[in-house]
């Protein structure tokens, strides 16, 4: 009677052993499913993060354009901005439409301003119509001009008598006047390069506030 019991136990053991590979296979299948699901979830997360990260970038570009426009509309703020901020503006490209604002504030025609900064008329007009930005090289000249206007406003403010003074209009007139310190050339002839703008900036640094009366 003990032998059948042993055989029965052996059978049970055999069944248990036979089921174990199946259980392992099932566990392996579950693991595969889990790994697949985890992989898909991670892919979904990556896609989600990639899409959401694009939103701040777009918002940042809009904010940069808004900031650039605001600073160029207020040259004193542009002059007092950090160098890093101005570099960021230049690299991003300032809105081409700001040229119309600058020309109006300076009492110049757009064409005269384009010529002063050596900007191609047809290309700039197209960018304005398309609400596009200037190239970094073009933006650098525009930012330099805006900074120059801000520099004049700062000098006048320091003189203590900024009332009724229009720095943009003053620069618009002054750029076309021959200057002895420039060998009789006009400052406008130097505004198309950054080296030339540096010469004009140093000239203003040497000018006393009384010269703006």
PEQUI-V666227 format. One record per residue. N is the residue number from 0. RES is the residue in one letter. OMEGA is omega in whole degrees, 0 to 359 (NA if undefined). BURIAL is 1 if it has 9 or more other C-alpha atoms within 8 Angstrom, else 0. Layout:
# PEQUI-V666227
n = (N & N)
res = (RES & RES)
omega = (OMEGA & OMEGA)
burial = (BURIAL & BURIAL)
This chain:
# PEQUI-V666227
n = (0 & 1 & 2 & 3 & 4 & 5 & 6 & 7 & 8 & 9 & 10 & 11 & 12 & 13 & 14 & 15 & 16 & 17 & 18 & 19 & 20 & 21 & 22 & 23 & 24 & 25 & 26 & 27 & 28 & 29 & 30 & 31 & 32 & 33 & 34 & 35 & 36 & 37 & 38 & 39 & 40 & 41 & 42 & 43 & 44 & 45 & 46 & 47 & 48 & 49 & 50 & 51 & 52 & 53 & 54 & 55 & 56 & 57 & 58 & 59 & 60 & 61 & 62 & 63 & 64 & 65 & 66 & 67 & 68 & 69 & 70 & 71 & 72 & 73 & 74 & 75 & 76 & 77 & 78 & 79 & 80 & 81 & 82 & 83 & 84 & 85 & 86 & 87 & 88 & 89 & 90 & 91 & 92 & 93 & 94 & 95 & 96 & 97 & 98 & 99 & 100 & 101 & 102 & 103 & 104 & 105 & 106 & 107 & 108 & 109 & 110 & 111 & 112 & 113 & 114 & 115 & 116 & 117 & 118 & 119 & 120 & 121 & 122 & 123 & 124 & 125 & 126 & 127 & 128 & 129 & 130 & 131 & 132 & 133 & 134 & 135 & 136 & 137 & 138 & 139 & 140 & 141 & 142 & 143 & 144 & 145 & 146 & 147 & 148 & 149 & 150 & 151 & 152 & 153 & 154 & 155 & 156 & 157 & 158 & 159 & 160 & 161 & 162 & 163 & 164 & 165 & 166 & 167 & 168 & 169 & 170 & 171 & 172 & 173 & 174 & 175 & 176 & 177 & 178 & 179 & 180 & 181 & 182 & 183 & 184 & 185 & 186 & 187 & 188 & 189 & 190 & 191 & 192 & 193 & 194 & 195 & 196 & 197 & 198 & 199 & 200 & 201 & 202 & 203 & 204 & 205 & 206 & 207 & 208 & 209 & 210 & 211 & 212)
res = (X & X & X & X & X & X & X & X & X & X & X & X & X & X & X & X & X & X & X & X & X & X & X & X & X & X & X & X & X & X & X & X & X & X & X & X & X & X & X & X & X & X & X & X & X & X & X & X & X & X & X & X & X & X & X & X & X & X & X & X & X & X & X & X & X & X & X & X & X & X & X & X & X & X & X & X & X & X & X & X & X & X & X & X & X & X & X & X & X & X & X & X & X & X & X & X & X & X & X & X & X & X & X & X & X & X & X & X & X & X & X & X & X & X & X & X & X & X & X & X & X & X & X & X & X & X & X & X & X & X & X & X & X & X & X & X & X & X & X & X & X & X & X & X & X & X & X & X & X & X & X & X & X & X & X & X & X & X & X & X & X & X & X & X & X & X & X & X & X & X & X & X & X & X & X & X & X & X & X & X & X & X & X & X & X & X & X & X & X & X & X & X & X & X & X & X & X & X & X & X & X & X & X & X & X & X & X & X & X & X & X & X & X)
omega = (181 & 183 & 177 & 179 & 179 & 179 & 179 & 178 & 179 & 178 & 180 & 179 & 179 & 178 & 180 & 180 & 180 & 181 & 185 & 176 & 178 & 179 & 179 & 179 & 178 & 179 & 179 & 178 & 178 & 180 & 179 & 179 & 179 & 180 & 179 & 180 & 179 & 179 & 179 & 179 & 180 & 176 & 179 & 178 & 180 & 179 & 180 & 181 & 179 & 181 & 181 & 179 & 179 & 181 & 176 & 179 & 179 & 179 & 180 & 179 & 179 & 179 & 179 & 179 & 179 & 180 & 180 & 180 & 182 & 180 & 180 & 174 & 179 & 187 & 179 & 177 & 178 & 179 & 182 & 178 & 180 & 178 & 180 & 180 & 179 & 177 & 179 & 178 & 183 & 181 & 180 & 182 & 180 & 179 & 181 & 183 & 181 & 179 & 178 & 179 & 180 & 180 & 180 & 181 & 182 & 181 & 181 & 170 & 178 & 181 & 179 & 179 & 178 & 181 & 180 & 181 & 182 & 178 & 180 & 187 & 184 & 180 & 181 & 179 & 178 & 180 & 178 & 179 & 182 & 183 & 181 & 179 & 174 & 175 & 178 & 180 & 178 & 180 & 181 & 179 & 180 & 178 & 177 & 178 & 179 & 178 & 179 & 177 & 179 & 178 & 179 & 179 & 179 & 178 & 180 & 178 & 179 & 180 & 177 & 182 & 183 & 184 & 176 & 178 & 180 & 184 & 180 & 180 & 179 & 179 & 179 & 178 & 186 & 182 & 182 & 182 & 175 & 182 & 179 & 181 & 178 & 181 & 177 & 178 & 178 & 176 & 180 & 181 & 183 & 189 & 183 & 175 & 181 & 176 & 179 & 178 & 177 & 178 & 180 & 179 & 179 & 177 & 178 & 178 & 183 & 184 & 179 & 183 & 180 & 181 & 183 & 182 & NA)
burial = (0 & 0 & 0 & 0 & 0 & 0 & 0 & 0 & 0 & 0 & 0 & 0 & 0 & 0 & 0 & 0 & 0 & 0 & 0 & 0 & 0 & 0 & 0 & 0 & 0 & 0 & 0 & 0 & 0 & 0 & 0 & 0 & 0 & 0 & 0 & 0 & 0 & 0 & 0 & 0 & 0 & 0 & 0 & 0 & 0 & 0 & 0 & 0 & 0 & 0 & 0 & 0 & 0 & 0 & 0 & 0 & 0 & 0 & 0 & 0 & 1 & 0 & 0 & 1 & 1 & 0 & 0 & 1 & 1 & 0 & 1 & 1 & 1 & 1 & 1 & 1 & 1 & 1 & 1 & 0 & 0 & 0 & 0 & 0 & 0 & 1 & 0 & 0 & 1 & 1 & 0 & 1 & 1 & 1 & 1 & 1 & 1 & 1 & 1 & 0 & 1 & 1 & 1 & 1 & 1 & 1 & 1 & 1 & 0 & 1 & 0 & 0 & 1 & 1 & 1 & 1 & 1 & 0 & 1 & 0 & 0 & 0 & 0 & 1 & 0 & 0 & 1 & 1 & 0 & 0 & 1 & 1 & 1 & 1 & 0 & 1 & 0 & 1 & 1 & 1 & 1 & 1 & 1 & 1 & 1 & 1 & 1 & 1 & 1 & 1 & 1 & 1 & 1 & 1 & 1 & 1 & 1 & 0 & 1 & 0 & 0 & 1 & 0 & 0 & 0 & 0 & 1 & 1 & 1 & 1 & 1 & 1 & 1 & 0 & 1 & 1 & 1 & 1 & 1 & 0 & 0 & 1 & 0 & 0 & 1 & 1 & 1 & 1 & 0 & 1 & 1 & 1 & 1 & 1 & 0 & 1 & 1 & 0 & 1 & 1 & 1 & 0 & 1 & 0 & 0 & 0 & 0 & 0 & 1 & 0 & 0 & 0 & 0)
